[in-house]
Amino acid sequence: MTTRTPLTLSPELQQIIDSLAETEKRDPIEVLTDALGQYERNKKLAELGAYGRVQARRNRVKPSDIDREIHQDRQQQNRIR
């Protein structure tokens, strides 16, 4: 279900959206919808990264520990195949 929402944009932002839409041969609302979706995904990814950093600090995990674990896991996966 779609909802119509009145939205006021600065002339500069409207020009950017219109230019992208013209370049990509898409409707401006599609460009804006995709941009908002990408913003949401980036925000979630940043939150996940922050959570991971907190957990790593809490558990005293170093980058070298991660590299070692990945290497060991890949070796184990190769043995299973």
Secondary structure as GFF3:
##gff-version 3
##sequence-region A 1 81
A	DSSP	alpha_helix	11	24	.	.	.	ID=ss1
A	DSSP	alpha_helix	28	58	.	.	.	ID=ss2
A	DSSP	alpha_helix	63	80	.	.	.	ID=ss3
###
